[in-house]
Amino acid sequence: MANSSIGRVTESTLIQPKICMNGRYPFDFSHPVALSELMAFPESQLDRLLESYDVISQGQHGYGARDREFGLASSREGRIYKLALLLDFLGARHIADVLRSGSGSDRSTSRRSVTGGFR
């Protein structure tokens, strides 16, 4: 999968969508999107994408208790958690891991840590 083979990560790194179980792309994510654009998606859009991909109902893909607690900690942390969950599902696990490791920082720092950690 294209997202798992991302080498150098920058804000312009393209994140590829996956086709849903119905054979279509999600309405909000039908073409590749720059990482910076994906990170700016409003939480409502992230919720729709996670629903479209049926990620939430799949038991968080077997993530541990730490990740579930992280998702409920605060709105900001919950948003980062949803981004990480989506990136994991899309195959960009290394980017998701960086997001999770920077969860205690503000949004701009998290964005910098995602792109800065791979230069």
Rosetta blueprint (number, residue, H / E / L):
1 M L
2 A H
3 N H
4 S H
5 S H
6 I L
7 G L
8 R L
9 V L
10 T L
11 E L
12 S L
13 T L
14 L E
15 I E
16 Q L
17 P L
18 K L
19 I L
20 C L
21 M L
22 N L
23 G L
24 R L
25 Y L
26 P L
27 F L
28 D L
29 F L
30 S L
31 H L
32 P L
33 V E
34 A E
35 L H
36 S H
37 E H
38 L H
39 M H
40 A L
41 F L
42 P L
43 E H
44 S H
45 Q H
46 L H
47 D H
48 R H
49 L H
50 L H
51 E H
52 S H
53 Y L
54 D L
55 V L
56 I H
57 S H
58 Q H
59 G H
60 Q H
61 H H
62 G H
63 Y L
64 G L
65 A H
66 R H
67 D H
68 R H
69 E H
70 F H
71 G H
72 L H
73 A H
74 S L
75 S H
76 R H
77 E H
78 G H
79 R H
80 I H
81 Y H
82 K H
83 L H
84 A H
85 L H
86 L H
87 L H
88 D H
89 F H
90 L L
91 G L
92 A L
93 R H
94 H H
95 I H
96 A H
97 D H
98 V H
99 L H
100 R H
101 S H
102 G L
103 S L
104 G L
105 S L
106 D L
107 R H
108 S H
109 T H
110 S H
111 R H
112 R H
113 S H
114 V H
115 T H
116 G H
117 G L
118 F L
119 R L
